Amino acid sequence: MNTRSALTVDGHRFLRGNREHRMVSAAVHYFRIHPELWRDRLQRLRAMGCNTIELYIAWNFHQPTLGPARFDGWHDIAAFIREADSLGLDVIARPGPYICAEWDLGGLPAWLLADESLRLRTADPAYLAAVDQWFDQLIPILAELQTSRGGPIVAVQVENEYGSYGNDKAYLEHLKDGLVARGIDCLLFTSDGPEPRMLAGGSIPGVLATANFGSRPDEAFATLAKFQPDAPLVCMEFWNGWFDHYGEHHHVRDTTDAAEALDGILAAGGSVNMYMGHGGTNFGWWAGANHTGKTLADLGYMPTITSYDYDAPIGEAGELTEKFHAFREVIGRYVPLPDTELPAQLPRANPQTVLATPVAALRDSLDLLSVTTYRPAPESIEKLGHHRGLVHYRHRITGPGGPATLTVDGIRDLAQVFLDGHLVGVLERDAPSPTIELSVPEGGAELEILVEPFGRVNYGPHLADRKGLVTGVRLDHQHLFGWDIRVLPLDDLAALPTTRAARTAEGPVFHRAVVELPEAADAFLAVPGSHRTLVWLNGFLLGRLRTEKGPQRTLYTPTPLWRAGANEVLVLDLAGAAAPLTVELRTQPDLGPIAAAPQY
């Protein structure tokens, strides 16, 4: 069996074999990059001077529903790691099971939320059993790719920023023991914020502790050194940019400021993992959310946008930014830079504008897109056995008629309410009052509630963020029981018509556009004039735009999703605007106005 020199700890330094070694790493997420572009993005990281890459492994990406996990195609984590190896890059693996990463539910699968008694990220036997079956499938793959077996993996993380969440040492020990029992023999580490309580809660004996921060490296390293005196200094997440929520401006970190912080880490003798080296895209439904309230029922829910550009040194479409060149210059002071030409930007499609024709109202298409489930009371997506999609609830209100107050509790996260087919109100999770004044006809009326979920909370104490209607519906003081419920994952839209159709129902409408390209190329897609949209390209869900909130105004469409000739763009206009829609291809991204610099 071929082996390589392991990464080991010798007091305050790392060794590879008998030689001192410094990790200069960058975070990159295979699940945020089309697999045909994996090598391109890894080449750019190597060109920046990185000798290592770090990757999270998103459990829910591989096992969104109960059953065998997927490790093929886009899910082929071994192929991604081998691609890095072919470019001379070491690999740091962070298998979770929780990863945060601004990813839906922090990478945990939504099916865990079907059991309300299960306690996430603890030694709860039900949770540990779920983690163990996942690790049984994942960890042997990683074990075969360690340096001891000829692969590039030099280190594996035990959980992730656990000290920011809890202090269950039995849980952390269970994970560590499980990694070792399944064949992990490389360096193990934890990572936490550079605060005593976080480090104490998230670390365990015999495992290297590392720190996550974005500035003031001397202070952060002093805290880490006090907690762990005889060990290398490692910044496992150097936050060189930031992510965006709907309703905010786009976050950008000053290049000079970020480069100076990076230089401070390396000048102190530290190893570093830049978070992010390349951010990528939260395609589909995968974007996460934050929550600042004391409980999930409080205000403070902040969903993350589709773009995960992160103001990283390598942009969402692979751009080599000003920050890339500044970081490369800093890195070159401490480790040798590769003697290769810098990668060129990938070709981009020429701008064009095409008309998007309405082809079907969503409420007319329910039978084409889903099946009905009956429940006595509204239930969440997770309890219905799903993990993503819109949710349509229908109930027949009986007479007598007259004015009444409809109260919809536990909206996750935006609800359109229809009475006898007419839109009577829109309710949002973070609005102060979930009520609508209705006038019910004497003979009763059909009540429909269409719920749009956004990202599940991925960080902090409120991870159990179920989607749909999670509490109940009342008319005045009377609970409404007896509901027909449809979950609409919108994975397969082939049954929808492809030609113009008369609009016969209020609410969201599908629009179709055909975009002709002479050859496949990168582009940025906009739907000007819309407020809330989901957008598919050739059947692939790119993500969502909320131009009424911002900041993002274009969606990145990578080359592999296009084809030469005709391409279908399908837009679900969730706000149901009456005006025609257009689809624009642009050569540059528009992530909105720039925010004031955040504190790192």
Rosetta blueprint (number, residue, H / E / L):
1 M L
2 N L
3 T L
4 R L
5 S L
6 A L
7 L E
8 T E
9 V E
10 D E
11 G L
12 H L
13 R E
14 F E
15 L E
16 R E
17 G L
18 N L
19 R E
20 E E
21 H E
22 R L
23 M L
24 V E
25 S E
26 A E
27 A E
28 V E
29 H L
30 Y H
31 F H
32 R H
33 I L
34 H L
35 P H
36 E H
37 L H
38 W H
39 R H
40 D H
41 R H
42 L H
43 Q H
44 R H
45 L H
46 R H
47 A H
48 M H
49 G L
50 C L
51 N L
52 T E
53 I E
54 E E
55 L E
56 Y E
57 I L
58 A L
59 W H
60 N H
61 F H
62 H H
63 Q L
64 P L
65 T L
66 L L
67 G L
68 P L
69 A L
70 R L
71 F L
72 D L
73 G H
74 W H
75 H H
76 D L
77 I H
78 A H
79 A H
80 F H
81 I H
82 R H
83 E H
84 A H
85 D H
86 S H
87 L L
88 G L
89 L L
90 D E
91 V E
92 I E
93 A E
94 R E
95 P L
96 G L
97 P L
98 Y L
99 I L
100 C L
101 A L
102 E L
103 W E
104 D H
105 L H
106 G H
107 G H
108 L L
109 P L
110 A H
111 W H
112 L H
113 L H
114 A H
115 D L
116 E L
117 S L
118 L L
119 R L
120 L L
121 R L
122 T L
123 A L
124 D L
125 P H
126 A H
127 Y H
128 L H
129 A H
130 A H
131 V H
132 D H
133 Q H
134 W H
135 F H
136 D H
137 Q H
138 L H
139 I H
140 P H
141 I H
142 L H
143 A H
144 E L
145 L L
146 Q E
147 T H
148 S H
149 R H
150 G L
151 G L
152 P L
153 I E
154 V E
155 A E
156 V E
157 Q E
158 V L
159 E L
160 N L
161 E L
162 Y H
163 G H
164 S H
165 Y L
166 G L
167 N L
168 D L
169 K H
170 A H
171 Y H
172 L H
173 E H
174 H H
175 L H
176 K H
177 D H
178 G H
179 L H
180 V H
181 A H
182 R L
183 G L
184 I L
185 D L
186 C L
187 L E
188 L E
189 F E
190 T E
191 S E
192 D E
193 G L
194 P L
195 E L
196 P H
197 R H
198 M H
199 L H
200 A H
201 G H
202 G H
203 S L
204 I L
205 P L
206 G L
207 V L
208 L E
209 A E
210 T E
211 A E
212 N E
213 F E
214 G L
215 S L
216 R L
217 P H
218 D H
219 E H
220 A H
221 F H
222 A H
223 T H
224 L H
225 A H
226 K H
227 F H
228 Q L
229 P L
230 D L
231 A L
232 P L
233 L L
234 V E
235 C E
236 M E
237 E E
238 F E
239 W E
240 N L
241 G L
242 W L
243 F L
244 D L
245 H E
246 Y L
247 G L
248 E L
249 H L
250 H E
251 H L
252 V L
253 R L
254 D L
255 T H
256 T H
257 D H
258 A H
259 A H
260 E H
261 A H
262 L H
263 D H
264 G H
265 I H
266 L H
267 A H
268 A L
269 G L
270 G L
271 S E
272 V E
273 N E
274 M E
275 Y E
276 M E
277 G E
278 H E
279 G L
280 G L
281 T E
282 N L
283 F L
284 G L
285 W L
286 W L
287 A E
288 G L
289 A E
290 N E
291 H E
292 T L
293 G L
294 K L
295 T L
296 L L
297 A L
298 D L
299 L L
300 G L
301 Y E
302 M E
303 P E
304 T E
305 I L
306 T L
307 S E
308 Y L
309 D L
310 Y L
311 D L
312 A L
313 P L
314 I E
315 G L
316 E L
317 A L
318 G L
319 E L
320 L E
321 T L
322 E H
323 K H
324 F H
325 H H
326 A H
327 F H
328 R H
329 E H
330 V H
331 I H
332 G L
333 R L
334 Y L
335 V L
336 P L
337 L L
338 P L
339 D L
340 T L
341 E L
342 L L
343 P L
344 A L
345 Q L
346 L L
347 P L
348 R E
349 A L
350 N L
351 P L
352 Q E
353 T E
354 V E
355 L E
356 A E
357 T E
358 P E
359 V E
360 A E
361 A E
362 L H
363 R H
364 D H
365 S L
366 L H
367 D H
368 L H
369 L H
370 S L
371 V L
372 T L
373 T E
374 Y E
375 R E
376 P L
377 A L
378 P L
379 E L
380 S E
381 I L
382 E L
383 K L
384 L L
385 G L
386 H L
387 H L
388 R L
389 G L
390 L E
391 V E
392 H E
393 Y E
394 R E
395 H E
396 R E
397 I E
398 T L
399 G L
400 P L
401 G L
402 G E
403 P E
404 A E
405 T E
406 L E
407 T E
408 V E
409 D E
410 G E
411 I E
412 R E
413 D L
414 L E
415 A E
416 Q E
417 V E
418 F E
419 L E
420 D L
421 G L
422 H E
423 L E
424 V E
425 G E
426 V E
427 L E
428 E E
429 R L
430 D L
431 A L
432 P L
433 S L
434 P L
435 T E
436 I E
437 E E
438 L E
439 S E
440 V E
441 P L
442 E L
443 G L
444 G L
445 A E
446 E E
447 L E
448 E E
449 I E
450 L E
451 V E
452 E E
453 P L
454 F L
455 G L
456 R L
457 V E
458 N L
459 Y L
460 G L
461 P L
462 H L
463 L L
464 A L
465 D L
466 R L
467 K L
468 G E
469 L E
470 V E
471 T E
472 G E
473 V E
474 R E
475 L E
476 D L
477 H L
478 Q E
479 H E
480 L L
481 F L
482 G L
483 W E
484 D E
485 I E
486 R E
487 V E
488 L E
489 P L
490 L L
491 D L
492 D L
493 L L
494 A L
495 A L
496 L L
497 P L
498 T L
499 T L
500 R L
501 A L
502 A L
503 R L
504 T L
505 A L
506 E L
507 G L
508 P L
509 V E
510 F E
511 H E
512 R E
513 A E
514 V E
515 V E
516 E E
517 L E
518 P L
519 E L
520 A L
521 A L
522 D E
523 A E
524 F E
525 L E
526 A E
527 V L
528 P L
529 G L
530 S L
531 H L
532 R L
533 T E
534 L E
535 V E
536 W E
537 L E
538 N L
539 G L
540 F E
541 L E
542 L E
543 G E
544 R E
545 L E
546 R L
547 T L
548 E L
549 K L
550 G L
551 P L
552 Q L
553 R L
554 T L
555 L E
556 Y E
557 T E
558 P L
559 T H
560 P H
561 L H
562 W L
563 R L
564 A L
565 G E
566 A E
567 N E
568 E E
569 V E
570 L E
571 V E
572 L E
573 D E
574 L L
575 A L
576 G L
577 A L
578 A L
579 A L
580 P L
581 L E
582 T E
583 V E
584 E E
585 L E
586 R E
587 T L
588 Q L
589 P L
590 D L
591 L L
592 G L
593 P L
594 I E
595 A L
596 A L
597 A L
598 P L
599 Q L
600 Y L
